[in-house]
Amino acid sequence: MRSAELLVAAATAVSGIFAGLTCYQLLYLLLPHIKKDPPHRSGRLHRYAVLICARNEAAVLPHLLASIRAQSYPAQLISVFVAADNCTDATAAAARAGGAAVYERFDAQHIGKGYALEFLLENIRRDHGDSFDGYFVFDADNLLQPDYIEQMNRTFCDGYEVITSLRNSKNYGDNWISAGYGLWFLRESEYLNHARFLLGTGCAVSGTGFLFSAGVLRRRGGWRFHLLTEDIEFSAANILAGERTGFCAAAEFFDEQPTAFSQSWRQRLRWARGYVQVFFRYGRQLLAGAFGAQQAGGFRHRFSCYDMTAVNLAVILCGALDLFLLAAACVCALCGGAPFFRAAAPLGAMLAGTYLYFLFWGGITTATQWRRIHTTRVRKLLYVFTFPLFMLTYLPIGAAALFCRVEWKPIRHTAAVPLEELQRR
């Protein structure tokens, strides 16, 4: 029993550390409601390349290309490039039919979006030189609001050389899994990135729906980000270099979320393992940036380094460690003769507390983003209560990510929905 008590005390300390590391996010909850976005500066229309890495995406890619063609931004300033990455379907033909320049890639050794982006950018540089001021990154299943590029250009003209945008879901109402993703991304957009932007610290790009300048690409030495979460690696590298990533709340796009738990587990396991990879590669530098000698960027740089470390690693490590300690305490207590419910009480309390924590965030996000959620009222309310269950599954995923070997595997997209149909929901 003594061992069980010590394990519970250790888990309690870990929970306290996690709460201390992330309590500043309560300020993030307030900022979007008490502070307005700064006015845009005057600027010019820039020339952009749109980068799309697609693997067997013939079903959904045409709708993304149609939404790009429908942009309010001048079409002559937008060039679309598709990397048909190890495709066995008609992705390349669909891309060409939609007006994109296509580069086909067949490489079974270097698998992942990071490698495909590097391949695409190298081919664009070879064929077009330095023709573009900036590069958009989208996934083939995305859909853009008609003013998306126009809005992003305004923020680009404000001096931000890396910009992320508002990520919404085109299949939010399919089931509790797709809704879990959708609610998390809305929360990330409004109560992480938007709040960071208003505070004046660096945001983080999230897989798709972001823009970076030609200057940033040169300063990073080209695209050299190949970890399982190349987006977080790119974010970490930019924060360490003093680049401040902006957020454009007016630029909204939609993407498709998995609906099968097995596919979701595989994807989120890759993400969790990628976060661990980023920490091992950049963690020492991020911690030095947060707590080391005075940096040129002052408080904003220090806080951005800290925020990147806390958000992307603390949740995984603290959650996995808590789960391990409390599960071990439960086993020890049972071996010592304690009744099951008494032995399992600390683990149950942790799970209940985690459920309530995410119920709070899910409820706040649903209430404030109600109009952006495209499903029925009943489903909106129901998925507030399933959102914490979705987030609780990150506990075993985070634990598995610390020990399992994880490889990049494509996520199948089938929600071939035009923007007009989505907006009618």
C-alpha positions as CSV (number, residue, x, y, z in Angstrom):
1,M,0.0,0.0,0.0
2,R,2.9,2.3,0.7
3,S,4.1,2.0,-2.9
4,A,0.6,2.8,-4.2
5,E,0.5,5.9,-2.0
6,L,3.9,7.1,-3.2
7,L,2.8,6.5,-6.9
8,V,-0.4,8.5,-6.3
9,A,1.6,11.3,-4.7
10,A,4.0,11.4,-7.7
11,A,1.0,11.5,-10.1
12,T,-0.5,14.3,-8.1
13,A,2.8,16.2,-8.4
14,V,2.8,15.6,-12.2
15,S,-0.7,17.0,-12.5
16,G,0.3,20.0,-10.5
17,I,3.2,20.6,-12.7
18,F,1.0,20.3,-15.8
19,A,-1.5,22.8,-14.4
20,G,1.3,25.2,-13.6
21,L,2.8,24.9,-17.0
22,T,-0.5,25.6,-18.9
23,C,-2.6,27.8,-16.6
24,Y,-1.6,30.8,-18.7
25,Q,-4.0,29.5,-21.3
26,L,-6.9,31.0,-19.2
27,L,-5.6,34.4,-20.5
28,Y,-5.9,32.9,-24.0
29,L,-9.5,32.3,-23.3
30,L,-10.1,36.0,-22.6
31,L,-8.0,37.7,-25.2
32,P,-10.1,37.2,-28.3
33,H,-13.1,38.7,-26.4
34,I,-11.4,41.7,-24.9
35,K,-8.9,42.7,-27.6
36,K,-9.5,43.6,-31.2
37,D,-7.3,42.6,-34.2
38,P,-5.0,45.4,-35.2
39,P,-5.9,47.3,-38.4
40,H,-4.2,46.2,-41.5
41,R,-1.5,48.3,-43.2
42,S,-1.7,49.4,-46.8
43,G,0.1,47.0,-49.1
44,R,0.3,45.5,-52.5
45,L,-1.0,42.4,-54.2
46,H,1.7,39.7,-54.0
47,R,2.3,36.8,-56.3
48,Y,1.8,33.4,-54.7
49,A,2.4,29.7,-55.4
50,V,-0.1,27.2,-54.0
51,L,1.6,24.0,-52.9
52,I,-0.5,20.8,-52.7
53,C,1.0,17.4,-51.8
54,A,-1.5,14.7,-52.8
55,R,-1.4,10.9,-52.6
56,N,-4.3,9.1,-54.2
57,E,-6.6,12.2,-53.8
58,A,-8.4,12.2,-57.1
59,A,-11.8,12.2,-55.4
60,V,-11.4,15.4,-53.4
61,L,-8.7,17.4,-55.1
62,P,-11.0,18.9,-57.8
63,H,-13.1,20.6,-55.2
64,L,-10.0,22.3,-53.7
65,L,-8.9,23.4,-57.1
66,A,-12.4,24.8,-57.8
67,S,-12.3,26.8,-54.6
68,I,-8.9,28.2,-55.6
69,R,-10.2,29.2,-59.0
70,A,-13.2,30.9,-57.3
71,Q,-10.9,33.2,-55.1
72,S,-11.6,37.0,-55.1
73,Y,-7.8,37.5,-55.4
74,P,-6.5,38.1,-59.0
75,A,-6.1,34.8,-60.7
76,Q,-3.0,35.9,-62.6
77,L,-1.2,36.2,-59.3
78,I,-1.9,32.6,-58.2
79,S,-0.1,29.6,-59.5
80,V,-1.1,26.1,-58.3
81,F,1.4,23.3,-58.1
82,V,0.6,19.7,-57.1
83,A,3.0,17.0,-56.1
84,A,1.4,13.7,-57.1
85,D,3.2,11.7,-54.4
86,N,3.5,8.0,-55.0
87,C,0.0,7.9,-56.6
88,T,-1.7,4.9,-58.0
89,D,-4.9,6.6,-59.0
90,A,-5.8,9.5,-61.3
91,T,-4.6,12.3,-59.0
92,A,-2.2,13.7,-61.5
93,A,-4.8,13.8,-64.3
94,A,-7.4,15.5,-61.9
95,A,-4.8,18.1,-61.0
96,R,-4.0,18.9,-64.6
97,A,-7.7,19.1,-65.4
98,G,-8.1,21.6,-62.6
99,G,-5.4,23.9,-64.0
100,A,-2.5,22.9,-61.8
101,A,1.1,22.3,-62.8
102,V,1.9,18.7,-61.7
103,Y,5.1,17.0,-60.6
104,E,4.9,13.3,-60.1
105,R,7.1,11.8,-57.4
106,F,7.9,8.1,-56.9
107,D,10.1,7.5,-53.9
108,A,9.4,4.5,-51.6
109,Q,12.3,5.4,-49.3
110,H,11.5,8.9,-48.3
111,I,7.9,8.9,-47.2
112,G,6.0,11.8,-45.8
113,K,4.6,15.2,-46.5
114,G,7.9,16.9,-45.6
115,Y,9.7,15.1,-48.4
116,A,7.0,15.8,-50.9
117,L,7.0,19.5,-50.1
118,E,10.8,19.6,-50.5
119,F,10.5,17.8,-53.9
120,L,7.8,20.3,-55.0
121,L,9.6,23.4,-53.9
122,E,12.9,22.2,-55.6
123,N,11.0,21.7,-58.9
124,I,9.3,25.1,-58.7
125,R,12.7,26.7,-58.0
126,R,14.2,25.0,-61.0
127,D,11.4,25.9,-63.4
128,H,10.3,29.3,-62.1
129,G,13.2,30.7,-60.1
130,D,12.3,33.4,-57.6
131,S,9.0,34.2,-59.2
132,F,6.9,34.1,-56.1
133,D,6.6,36.3,-53.0
134,G,5.1,33.5,-50.9
135,Y,3.9,29.9,-50.8
136,F,0.6,28.6,-49.5
137,V,0.4,25.0,-48.2
138,F,-2.9,23.1,-48.5
139,D,-3.9,19.4,-48.3
140,A,-5.9,18.0,-51.2
141,D,-9.1,17.6,-49.1
142,N,-9.2,21.3,-48.2
143,L,-11.8,23.9,-49.3
144,L,-11.2,27.7,-49.2
145,Q,-13.6,30.5,-48.5
146,P,-13.7,32.8,-51.6
147,D,-11.8,35.6,-49.9
148,Y,-9.2,33.3,-48.2
149,I,-6.1,34.5,-50.2
150,E,-7.3,38.1,-50.2
151,Q,-7.5,38.0,-46.4
152,M,-4.1,36.3,-46.0
153,N,-2.5,38.8,-48.3
154,R,-3.6,41.6,-46.0
155,T,-1.9,40.0,-43.1
156,F,1.2,39.3,-45.3
157,C,1.3,43.0,-46.0
158,D,1.3,43.7,-42.3
159,G,4.9,42.2,-42.2
160,Y,4.2,38.7,-41.1
161,E,6.3,36.2,-43.2
162,V,4.6,33.1,-41.8
163,I,0.8,33.1,-41.3
164,T,-1.6,30.5,-40.3
165,S,-5.4,30.6,-40.6
166,L,-8.8,29.5,-39.2
167,R,-9.2,25.7,-39.6
168,N,-12.7,24.4,-39.8
169,S,-14.2,21.0,-40.6
170,K,-16.2,20.0,-43.7
171,N,-17.5,16.8,-42.0
172,Y,-17.9,17.9,-38.4
173,G,-21.2,16.1,-38.0
174,D,-20.2,12.7,-39.3
175,N,-19.6,11.2,-35.9
176,W,-17.9,11.8,-32.5
177,I,-14.4,11.3,-33.9
178,S,-14.7,13.9,-36.7
179,A,-16.4,16.3,-34.3
180,G,-13.5,15.7,-31.8
181,Y,-11.0,16.8,-34.4
182,G,-13.2,19.7,-35.6
183,L,-13.8,21.1,-32.1
184,W,-10.1,20.8,-31.3
185,F,-9.1,22.7,-34.4
186,L,-11.6,25.5,-33.7
187,R,-10.3,25.7,-30.2
188,E,-6.7,25.8,-31.5
189,S,-7.5,28.6,-34.0
190,E,-9.4,30.8,-31.6
191,Y,-8.0,30.1,-28.1
192,L,-4.4,29.3,-29.0
193,N,-3.3,31.0,-32.3
194,H,-5.7,33.9,-32.3
195,A,-4.8,34.7,-28.6
196,R,-1.1,34.4,-29.3
197,F,-1.5,36.8,-32.2
198,L,-3.3,39.3,-30.1
199,L,-0.7,38.9,-27.3
200,G,2.1,39.5,-29.9
201,T,3.8,36.2,-29.5
202,G,4.4,33.5,-32.2
203,C,1.7,31.2,-33.4
204,A,2.2,27.6,-34.6
205,V,1.2,26.3,-38.1
206,S,-1.0,23.2,-38.0
207,G,-0.4,20.9,-40.9
208,T,-2.2,22.8,-43.6
209,G,-3.7,26.2,-44.4
210,F,-0.6,28.4,-43.9
211,L,1.6,30.8,-45.8
212,F,5.3,31.5,-45.7
213,S,7.4,34.0,-47.6
214,A,10.2,33.3,-50.1
215,G,12.5,35.1,-47.6
216,V,11.7,32.6,-44.9
217,L,12.3,29.7,-47.3
218,R,15.7,31.2,-48.1
219,R,16.6,31.8,-44.4
220,R,15.7,28.3,-43.4
221,G,17.9,26.9,-46.2
222,G,14.9,25.6,-48.2
223,W,12.4,23.1,-47.0
224,R,14.3,20.7,-44.7
225,F,11.6,19.6,-42.3
226,H,11.1,15.8,-42.5
227,L,9.9,14.7,-39.0
228,L,6.6,13.0,-38.6
229,T,5.1,16.4,-37.7
230,E,6.8,18.6,-40.2
231,D,4.5,21.5,-39.4
232,I,5.5,21.6,-35.7
233,E,9.2,21.2,-36.7
234,F,8.8,24.2,-39.1
235,S,7.1,26.2,-36.3
236,A,9.9,25.4,-33.8
237,A,12.6,26.3,-36.3
238,N,10.9,29.7,-37.0
239,I,10.4,30.5,-33.4
240,L,14.0,29.8,-32.6
241,A,15.1,32.0,-35.5
242,G,13.0,34.9,-34.2
243,E,10.3,34.7,-36.9
244,R,6.9,35.7,-35.5
245,T,4.1,33.7,-37.1
246,G,0.9,35.6,-37.6
247,F,-2.7,34.5,-37.6
248,C,-5.5,35.6,-39.9
249,A,-8.8,35.1,-38.3
250,A,-10.7,36.2,-41.4
251,A,-9.1,33.5,-43.6
252,E,-11.2,30.4,-43.1
253,F,-10.7,27.0,-44.8
254,F,-12.2,23.5,-44.3
255,D,-10.6,20.1,-44.2
256,E,-11.8,16.5,-43.8
257,Q,-11.4,14.6,-40.5
258,P,-11.1,10.9,-40.0
259,T,-14.3,9.0,-38.9
260,A,-12.8,5.5,-38.2
261,F,-11.2,5.1,-34.8
262,S,-8.4,2.9,-36.2
263,Q,-7.5,5.6,-38.7
264,S,-7.7,8.3,-36.1
265,W,-5.5,6.3,-33.7
266,R,-2.9,5.9,-36.4
267,Q,-2.9,9.5,-37.4
268,R,-2.7,10.9,-33.8
269,L,-0.1,8.3,-32.8
270,R,2.0,9.8,-35.7
271,W,1.3,13.3,-34.4
272,A,2.2,12.4,-30.8
273,R,5.4,10.7,-31.9
274,G,6.2,13.7,-34.1
275,Y,5.9,16.0,-31.0
276,V,8.4,13.8,-29.2
277,Q,10.8,13.9,-32.2
278,V,10.5,17.7,-32.3
279,F,11.3,17.9,-28.6
280,F,14.4,15.7,-28.9
281,R,15.7,17.8,-31.8
282,Y,14.7,21.3,-30.7
283,G,13.8,21.0,-27.0
284,R,17.2,22.1,-25.6
285,Q,17.2,25.1,-27.8
286,L,13.6,26.0,-27.0
287,L,14.3,25.7,-23.2
288,A,17.4,27.8,-23.6
289,G,15.4,30.4,-25.5
290,A,12.8,30.4,-22.8
291,F,15.0,30.4,-19.7
292,G,18.6,31.0,-20.9
293,A,20.6,34.2,-21.4
294,Q,18.7,37.2,-22.6
295,Q,17.5,36.9,-26.2
296,A,17.3,39.7,-28.8
297,G,13.5,39.2,-29.0
298,G,13.0,39.8,-25.3
299,F,9.9,38.6,-23.6
300,R,7.9,37.7,-26.7
301,H,10.7,35.4,-28.0
302,R,11.1,33.8,-24.5
303,F,7.4,33.2,-24.1
304,S,7.1,31.8,-27.7
305,C,9.8,29.3,-26.9
306,Y,8.1,28.4,-23.6
307,D,4.6,28.2,-25.2
308,M,5.9,25.9,-28.0
309,T,7.4,23.5,-25.4
310,A,4.5,23.6,-23.0
311,V,1.7,23.1,-25.5
312,N,3.3,20.5,-27.7
313,L,5.1,18.4,-25.2
314,A,3.7,18.9,-21.7
315,V,0.3,17.5,-22.6
316,I,1.9,14.3,-24.0
317,L,4.5,13.7,-21.4
318,C,2.5,14.7,-18.4
319,G,-0.6,12.9,-19.5
320,A,1.3,9.7,-20.4
321,L,3.3,9.8,-17.1
322,D,0.1,10.4,-15.1
323,L,-1.6,7.5,-16.7
324,F,1.4,5.2,-16.1
325,L,1.8,6.2,-12.4
326,L,-1.9,5.9,-11.6
327,A,-2.2,2.6,-13.4
328,A,0.8,1.3,-11.5
329,A,-0.7,2.6,-8.2
330,C,-3.9,0.7,-9.0
331,V,-2.0,-2.5,-9.6
332,C,0.1,-2.1,-6.4
333,A,-3.0,-1.4,-4.3
334,L,-4.8,-4.5,-5.7
335,C,-1.8,-6.6,-5.0
336,G,-1.8,-5.3,-1.5
337,G,-5.4,-6.5,-1.0
338,A,-7.3,-3.2,-1.5
339,P,-10.8,-3.4,-2.9
340,F,-11.0,-2.7,-6.6
341,F,-13.0,0.6,-6.3
342,R,-10.6,1.9,-3.7
343,A,-7.6,0.9,-5.7
344,A,-8.9,2.4,-8.9
345,A,-10.2,5.6,-7.3
346,P,-7.1,7.8,-8.0
347,L,-7.1,6.8,-11.6
348,G,-10.8,7.4,-11.9
349,A,-10.5,10.8,-10.3
350,M,-7.7,11.7,-12.9
351,L,-9.9,10.6,-15.8
352,A,-12.9,12.4,-14.4
353,G,-10.9,15.6,-13.9
354,T,-9.5,15.4,-17.5
355,Y,-13.1,14.9,-18.8
356,L,-14.3,18.0,-17.0
357,Y,-11.3,20.0,-18.2
358,F,-12.0,19.2,-21.8
359,L,-15.8,19.6,-21.3
360,F,-15.1,23.1,-20.2
361,W,-13.0,23.9,-23.3
362,G,-15.5,22.0,-25.6
363,G,-18.4,23.9,-24.2
364,I,-16.7,27.3,-24.5
365,T,-15.5,26.7,-28.0
366,T,-18.9,25.4,-29.2
367,A,-20.8,28.3,-27.7
368,T,-18.4,31.0,-29.2
369,Q,-18.0,29.2,-32.6
370,W,-21.6,28.1,-32.9
371,R,-22.1,29.6,-36.3
372,R,-19.0,28.1,-37.8
373,I,-20.0,24.5,-36.9
374,H,-21.8,23.0,-39.9
375,T,-24.1,20.4,-38.5
376,T,-27.5,20.2,-36.7
377,R,-28.1,21.8,-33.3
378,V,-28.6,18.5,-31.6
379,R,-25.2,17.2,-32.9
380,K,-23.4,20.4,-31.8
381,L,-24.7,19.9,-28.3
382,L,-24.1,16.1,-28.2
383,Y,-20.5,16.5,-29.4
384,V,-19.7,18.8,-26.5
385,F,-20.0,15.8,-24.3
386,T,-18.1,13.4,-26.5
387,F,-15.2,15.8,-27.1
388,P,-13.6,15.0,-23.7
389,L,-13.8,11.3,-24.6
390,F,-12.0,11.9,-27.8
391,M,-9.3,13.9,-25.9
392,L,-9.0,11.1,-23.3
393,T,-7.9,8.7,-26.0
394,Y,-4.8,10.8,-26.3
395,L,-3.6,9.4,-22.9
396,P,-2.9,5.9,-24.3
397,I,-1.8,7.4,-27.6
398,G,0.7,9.6,-25.9
399,A,2.0,6.7,-23.8
400,A,2.3,4.5,-26.9
401,A,4.1,7.3,-28.8
402,L,7.0,7.3,-26.3
403,F,7.8,3.7,-27.1
404,C,6.3,2.6,-30.4
405,R,8.0,2.8,-33.8
406,V,5.8,5.0,-35.9
407,E,5.9,5.5,-39.7
408,W,4.0,7.9,-41.9
409,K,1.0,6.5,-43.6
410,P,-1.6,8.3,-45.8
411,I,-5.0,9.2,-44.5
412,R,-7.8,8.3,-46.9
413,H,-10.1,11.2,-47.8
414,T,-13.5,10.6,-49.4
415,A,-15.7,13.6,-48.5
416,A,-15.9,15.1,-52.0
417,V,-18.1,18.1,-51.0
418,P,-18.1,21.4,-52.8
419,L,-18.0,24.5,-50.8
420,E,-21.5,25.5,-51.8
421,E,-23.0,22.3,-50.3
422,L,-21.1,22.7,-47.1
423,Q,-22.3,26.2,-46.5
424,R,-25.9,25.0,-46.9
425,R,-25.6,22.7,-43.9
